[in-house]
Amino acid sequence: MDIQEKVQYWLDMAGYDLDTAKTMLSTGRYLYVGFMCHQAVEKSLKAY
């Protein structure tokens, strides 16, 4: 796996986490919204 593939992997995972946070927000699971947003930030930083 080259560097661009690794970057894309982490960005894809961050996007998945944000989608999960949006879904949880619509159901009122606020604690987990914060957690998933935190995970998305971490994965975005790994991509960087």
PDB file of N, CA, C and O in Angstrom, chain B, residues numbered from 101:
ATOM      1  N   MET B 101       0.858  -1.178   0.000  1.00  0.00           N
ATOM      2  CA  MET B 101       0.000   0.000   0.000  1.00  0.00           C
ATOM      3  C   MET B 101       0.902   1.238   0.000  1.00  0.00           C
ATOM      4  O   MET B 101       1.736   1.404   0.890  1.00  0.00           O
ATOM      5  N   ASP B 102       0.732   2.091  -0.986  1.00  0.00           N
ATOM      6  CA  ASP B 102       1.546   3.303  -1.045  1.00  0.00           C
ATOM      7  C   ASP B 102       0.929   4.400  -0.170  1.00  0.00           C
ATOM      8  O   ASP B 102      -0.149   4.225   0.398  1.00  0.00           O
ATOM      9  N   ILE B 103       1.615   5.505  -0.077  1.00  0.00           N
ATOM     10  CA  ILE B 103       1.212   6.575   0.839  1.00  0.00           C
ATOM     11  C   ILE B 103      -0.161   7.148   0.476  1.00  0.00           C
ATOM     12  O   ILE B 103      -0.964   7.436   1.363  1.00  0.00           O
ATOM     13  N   GLN B 104      -0.433   7.315  -0.820  1.00  0.00           N
ATOM     14  CA  GLN B 104      -1.724   7.869  -1.227  1.00  0.00           C
ATOM     15  C   GLN B 104      -2.870   6.929  -0.861  1.00  0.00           C
ATOM     16  O   GLN B 104      -3.948   7.390  -0.486  1.00  0.00           O
ATOM     17  N   GLU B 105      -2.654   5.632  -0.962  1.00  0.00           N
ATOM     18  CA  GLU B 105      -3.678   4.664  -0.574  1.00  0.00           C
ATOM     19  C   GLU B 105      -3.932   4.715   0.930  1.00  0.00           C
ATOM     20  O   GLU B 105      -5.074   4.590   1.375  1.00  0.00           O
ATOM     21  N   LYS B 106      -2.879   4.896   1.706  1.00  0.00           N
ATOM     22  CA  LYS B 106      -3.035   5.010   3.152  1.00  0.00           C
ATOM     23  C   LYS B 106      -3.812   6.264   3.524  1.00  0.00           C
ATOM     24  O   LYS B 106      -4.697   6.231   4.379  1.00  0.00           O
ATOM     25  N   VAL B 107      -3.469   7.374   2.867  1.00  0.00           N
ATOM     26  CA  VAL B 107      -4.175   8.631   3.124  1.00  0.00           C
ATOM     27  C   VAL B 107      -5.656   8.470   2.787  1.00  0.00           C
ATOM     28  O   VAL B 107      -6.522   8.879   3.561  1.00  0.00           O
ATOM     29  N   GLN B 108      -5.940   7.874   1.634  1.00  0.00           N
ATOM     30  CA  GLN B 108      -7.330   7.691   1.230  1.00  0.00           C
ATOM     31  C   GLN B 108      -8.081   6.776   2.176  1.00  0.00           C
ATOM     32  O   GLN B 108      -9.259   6.998   2.457  1.00  0.00           O
ATOM     33  N   TYR B 109      -7.401   5.741   2.673  1.00  0.00           N
ATOM     34  CA  TYR B 109      -8.015   4.833   3.642  1.00  0.00           C
ATOM     35  C   TYR B 109      -8.466   5.595   4.888  1.00  0.00           C
ATOM     36  O   TYR B 109      -9.605   5.449   5.331  1.00  0.00           O
ATOM     37  N   TRP B 110      -7.565   6.412   5.452  1.00  0.00           N
ATOM     38  CA  TRP B 110      -7.913   7.143   6.676  1.00  0.00           C
ATOM     39  C   TRP B 110      -9.002   8.173   6.423  1.00  0.00           C
ATOM     40  O   TRP B 110      -9.855   8.395   7.281  1.00  0.00           O
ATOM     41  N   LEU B 111      -8.982   8.802   5.257  1.00  0.00           N
ATOM     42  CA  LEU B 111     -10.046   9.761   4.942  1.00  0.00           C
ATOM     43  C   LEU B 111     -11.388   9.057   4.766  1.00  0.00           C
ATOM     44  O   LEU B 111     -12.421   9.578   5.186  1.00  0.00           O
ATOM     45  N   ASP B 112     -11.381   7.893   4.156  1.00  0.00           N
ATOM     46  CA  ASP B 112     -12.617   7.113   4.011  1.00  0.00           C
ATOM     47  C   ASP B 112     -13.181   6.719   5.373  1.00  0.00           C
ATOM     48  O   ASP B 112     -14.386   6.810   5.607  1.00  0.00           O
ATOM     49  N   MET B 113     -12.299   6.281   6.265  1.00  0.00           N
ATOM     50  CA  MET B 113     -12.741   5.884   7.601  1.00  0.00           C
ATOM     51  C   MET B 113     -13.280   7.085   8.383  1.00  0.00           C
ATOM     52  O   MET B 113     -14.261   6.963   9.117  1.00  0.00           O
ATOM     53  N   ALA B 114     -12.639   8.242   8.224  1.00  0.00           N
ATOM     54  CA  ALA B 114     -13.115   9.457   8.885  1.00  0.00           C
ATOM     55  C   ALA B 114     -14.495   9.843   8.364  1.00  0.00           C
ATOM     56  O   ALA B 114     -15.364  10.244   9.138  1.00  0.00           O
ATOM     57  N   GLY B 115     -14.694   9.723   7.066  1.00  0.00           N
ATOM     58  CA  GLY B 115     -16.001  10.010   6.482  1.00  0.00           C
ATOM     59  C   GLY B 115     -17.077   9.070   6.986  1.00  0.00           C
ATOM     60  O   GLY B 115     -18.207   9.487   7.241  1.00  0.00           O
ATOM     61  N   TYR B 116     -16.726   7.806   7.130  1.00  0.00           N
ATOM     62  CA  TYR B 116     -17.658   6.805   7.663  1.00  0.00           C
ATOM     63  C   TYR B 116     -18.060   7.166   9.089  1.00  0.00           C
ATOM     64  O   TYR B 116     -19.231   7.077   9.459  1.00  0.00           O
ATOM     65  N   ASP B 117     -17.070   7.576   9.887  1.00  0.00           N
ATOM     66  CA  ASP B 117     -17.356   7.975  11.268  1.00  0.00           C
ATOM     67  C   ASP B 117     -18.264   9.205  11.319  1.00  0.00           C
ATOM     68  O   ASP B 117     -19.151   9.285  12.169  1.00  0.00           O
ATOM     69  N   LEU B 118     -18.049  10.152  10.422  1.00  0.00           N
ATOM     70  CA  LEU B 118     -18.914  11.334  10.394  1.00  0.00           C
ATOM     71  C   LEU B 118     -20.336  10.970   9.983  1.00  0.00           C
ATOM     72  O   LEU B 118     -21.300  11.504  10.532  1.00  0.00           O
ATOM     73  N   ASP B 119     -20.467  10.069   9.027  1.00  0.00           N
ATOM     74  CA  ASP B 119     -21.806   9.606   8.641  1.00  0.00           C
ATOM     75  C   ASP B 119     -22.503   8.925   9.823  1.00  0.00           C
ATOM     76  O   ASP B 119     -23.700   9.108  10.041  1.00  0.00           O
ATOM     77  N   THR B 120     -21.742   8.149  10.570  1.00  0.00           N
ATOM     78  CA  THR B 120     -22.289   7.491  11.749  1.00  0.00           C
ATOM     79  C   THR B 120     -22.725   8.528  12.779  1.00  0.00           C
ATOM     80  O   THR B 120     -23.781   8.386  13.397  1.00  0.00           O
ATOM     81  N   ALA B 121     -21.917   9.570  12.967  1.00  0.00           N
ATOM     82  CA  ALA B 121     -22.265  10.635  13.912  1.00  0.00           C
ATOM     83  C   ALA B 121     -23.554  11.337  13.494  1.00  0.00           C
ATOM     84  O   ALA B 121     -24.391  11.655  14.339  1.00  0.00           O
ATOM     85  N   LYS B 122     -23.718  11.579  12.199  1.00  0.00           N
ATOM     86  CA  LYS B 122     -24.941  12.227  11.713  1.00  0.00           C
ATOM     87  C   LYS B 122     -26.166  11.366  11.993  1.00  0.00           C
ATOM     88  O   LYS B 122     -27.214  11.872  12.394  1.00  0.00           O
ATOM     89  N   THR B 123     -26.026  10.073  11.779  1.00  0.00           N
ATOM     90  CA  THR B 123     -27.139   9.160  12.041  1.00  0.00           C
ATOM     91  C   THR B 123     -27.484   9.142  13.527  1.00  0.00           C
ATOM     92  O   THR B 123     -28.656   9.177  13.901  1.00  0.00           O
ATOM     93  N   MET B 124     -26.464   9.088  14.362  1.00  0.00           N
ATOM     94  CA  MET B 124     -26.700   9.072  15.803  1.00  0.00           C
ATOM     95  C   MET B 124     -27.293  10.391  16.281  1.00  0.00           C
ATOM     96  O   MET B 124     -28.091  10.407  17.218  1.00  0.00           O
ATOM     97  N   LEU B 125     -26.916  11.482  15.654  1.00  0.00           N
ATOM     98  CA  LEU B 125     -27.477  12.782  16.013  1.00  0.00           C
ATOM     99  C   LEU B 125     -28.985  12.797  15.780  1.00  0.00           C
ATOM    100  O   LEU B 125     -29.742  13.341  16.584  1.00  0.00           O
ATOM    101  N   SER B 126     -29.408  12.199  14.683  1.00  0.00           N
ATOM    102  CA  SER B 126     -30.839  12.197  14.372  1.00  0.00           C
ATOM    103  C   SER B 126     -31.645  11.340  15.343  1.00  0.00           C
ATOM    104  O   SER B 126     -32.861  11.498  15.450  1.00  0.00           O
ATOM    105  N   THR B 127     -30.973  10.434  16.048  1.00  0.00           N
ATOM    106  CA  THR B 127     -31.673   9.587  17.015  1.00  0.00           C
ATOM    107  C   THR B 127     -31.472  10.044  18.455  1.00  0.00           C
ATOM    108  O   THR B 127     -31.993   9.426  19.384  1.00  0.00           O
ATOM    109  N   GLY B 128     -30.711  11.134  18.645  1.00  0.00           N
ATOM    110  CA  GLY B 128     -30.532  11.692  19.980  1.00  0.00           C
ATOM    111  C   GLY B 128     -29.456  11.019  20.816  1.00  0.00           C
ATOM    112  O   GLY B 128     -29.446  11.177  22.036  1.00  0.00           O
ATOM    113  N   ARG B 129     -28.558  10.278  20.201  1.00  0.00           N
ATOM    114  CA  ARG B 129     -27.474   9.603  20.933  1.00  0.00           C
ATOM    115  C   ARG B 129     -26.263  10.542  21.002  1.00  0.00           C
ATOM    116  O   ARG B 129     -25.231  10.292  20.381  1.00  0.00           O
ATOM    117  N   TYR B 130     -26.411  11.609  21.761  1.00  0.00           N
ATOM    118  CA  TYR B 130     -25.453  12.709  21.748  1.00  0.00           C
ATOM    119  C   TYR B 130     -24.060  12.341  22.259  1.00  0.00           C
ATOM    120  O   TYR B 130     -23.062  12.833  21.732  1.00  0.00           O
ATOM    121  N   LEU B 131     -23.983  11.497  23.262  1.00  0.00           N
ATOM    122  CA  LEU B 131     -22.679  11.080  23.769  1.00  0.00           C
ATOM    123  C   LEU B 131     -21.872  10.411  22.664  1.00  0.00           C
ATOM    124  O   LEU B 131     -20.678  10.668  22.513  1.00  0.00           O
ATOM    125  N   TYR B 132     -22.527   9.561  21.903  1.00  0.00           N
ATOM    126  CA  TYR B 132     -21.830   8.844  20.837  1.00  0.00           C
ATOM    127  C   TYR B 132     -21.547   9.724  19.636  1.00  0.00           C
ATOM    128  O   TYR B 132     -20.609   9.462  18.882  1.00  0.00           O
ATOM    129  N   VAL B 133     -22.342  10.762  19.449  1.00  0.00           N
ATOM    130  CA  VAL B 133     -22.045  11.736  18.391  1.00  0.00           C
ATOM    131  C   VAL B 133     -20.691  12.367  18.664  1.00  0.00           C
ATOM    132  O   VAL B 133     -19.852  12.469  17.770  1.00  0.00           O
ATOM    133  N   GLY B 134     -20.483  12.790  19.908  1.00  0.00           N
ATOM    134  CA  GLY B 134     -19.199  13.385  20.279  1.00  0.00           C
ATOM    135  C   GLY B 134     -18.048  12.413  20.098  1.00  0.00           C
ATOM    136  O   GLY B 134     -16.977  12.784  19.617  1.00  0.00           O
ATOM    137  N   PHE B 135     -18.277  11.167  20.488  1.00  0.00           N
ATOM    138  CA  PHE B 135     -17.232  10.151  20.352  1.00  0.00           C
ATOM    139  C   PHE B 135     -16.877   9.918  18.888  1.00  0.00           C
ATOM    140  O   PHE B 135     -15.700   9.854  18.534  1.00  0.00           O
ATOM    141  N   MET B 136     -17.893   9.791  18.036  1.00  0.00           N
ATOM    142  CA  MET B 136     -17.619   9.535  16.619  1.00  0.00           C
ATOM    143  C   MET B 136     -16.945  10.736  15.950  1.00  0.00           C
ATOM    144  O   MET B 136     -16.104  10.565  15.068  1.00  0.00           O
ATOM    145  N   CYS B 137     -17.309  11.935  16.364  1.00  0.00           N
ATOM    146  CA  CYS B 137     -16.631  13.122  15.832  1.00  0.00           C
ATOM    147  C   CYS B 137     -15.167  13.128  16.250  1.00  0.00           C
ATOM    148  O   CYS B 137     -14.288  13.477  15.462  1.00  0.00           O
ATOM    149  N   HIS B 138     -14.915  12.742  17.485  1.00  0.00           N
ATOM    150  CA  HIS B 138     -13.541  12.639  17.978  1.00  0.00           C
ATOM    151  C   HIS B 138     -12.755  11.634  17.131  1.00  0.00           C
ATOM    152  O   HIS B 138     -11.616  11.896  16.745  1.00  0.00           O
ATOM    153  N   GLN B 139     -13.363  10.496  16.848  1.00  0.00           N
ATOM    154  CA  GLN B 139     -12.712   9.476  16.028  1.00  0.00           C
ATOM    155  C   GLN B 139     -12.420  10.009  14.624  1.00  0.00           C
ATOM    156  O   GLN B 139     -11.356   9.745  14.064  1.00  0.00           O
ATOM    157  N   ALA B 140     -13.351  10.744  14.071  1.00  0.00           N
ATOM    158  CA  ALA B 140     -13.165  11.315  12.727  1.00  0.00           C
ATOM    159  C   ALA B 140     -11.992  12.291  12.697  1.00  0.00           C
ATOM    160  O   ALA B 140     -11.217  12.310  11.741  1.00  0.00           O
ATOM    161  N   VAL B 141     -11.867  13.094  13.741  1.00  0.00           N
ATOM    162  CA  VAL B 141     -10.748  14.034  13.812  1.00  0.00           C
ATOM    163  C   VAL B 141      -9.423  13.281  13.892  1.00  0.00           C
ATOM    164  O   VAL B 141      -8.467  13.619  13.194  1.00  0.00           O
ATOM    165  N   GLU B 142      -9.370  12.260  14.747  1.00  0.00           N
ATOM    166  CA  GLU B 142      -8.139  11.475  14.870  1.00  0.00           C
ATOM    167  C   GLU B 142      -7.732  10.845  13.535  1.00  0.00           C
ATOM    168  O   GLU B 142      -6.560  10.872  13.160  1.00  0.00           O
ATOM    169  N   LYS B 143      -8.697  10.287  12.833  1.00  0.00           N
ATOM    170  CA  LYS B 143      -8.399   9.622  11.565  1.00  0.00           C
ATOM    171  C   LYS B 143      -8.007  10.633  10.495  1.00  0.00           C
ATOM    172  O   LYS B 143      -7.177  10.336   9.636  1.00  0.00           O
ATOM    173  N   SER B 144      -8.594  11.816  10.538  1.00  0.00           N
ATOM    174  CA  SER B 144      -8.208  12.876   9.602  1.00  0.00           C
ATOM    175  C   SER B 144      -6.766  13.314   9.859  1.00  0.00           C
ATOM    176  O   SER B 144      -6.012  13.580   8.923  1.00  0.00           O
ATOM    177  N   LEU B 145      -6.397  13.384  11.123  1.00  0.00           N
ATOM    178  CA  LEU B 145      -5.015  13.745  11.462  1.00  0.00           C
ATOM    179  C   LEU B 145      -4.030  12.654  11.015  1.00  0.00           C
ATOM    180  O   LEU B 145      -2.921  12.961  10.577  1.00  0.00           O
ATOM    181  N   LYS B 146      -4.431  11.399  11.125  1.00  0.00           N
ATOM    182  CA  LYS B 146      -3.578  10.321  10.624  1.00  0.00           C
ATOM    183  C   LYS B 146      -3.380  10.456   9.120  1.00  0.00           C
ATOM    184  O   LYS B 146      -2.284  10.227   8.608  1.00  0.00           O
ATOM    185  N   ALA B 147      -4.435  10.826   8.423  1.00  0.00           N
ATOM    186  CA  ALA B 147      -4.338  11.008   6.966  1.00  0.00           C
ATOM    187  C   ALA B 147      -3.390  12.145   6.637  1.00  0.00           C
ATOM    188  O   ALA B 147      -2.640  12.081   5.663  1.00  0.00           O
ATOM    189  N   TYR B 148      -3.428  13.183   7.453  1.00  0.00           N
ATOM    190  CA  TYR B 148      -2.572  14.340   7.219  1.00  0.00           C
ATOM    191  C   TYR B 148      -1.115  13.958   7.383  1.00  0.00           C
ATOM    192  O   TYR B 148      -0.234  14.804   7.226  1.00  0.00           O
TER     193      TYR B 148
END
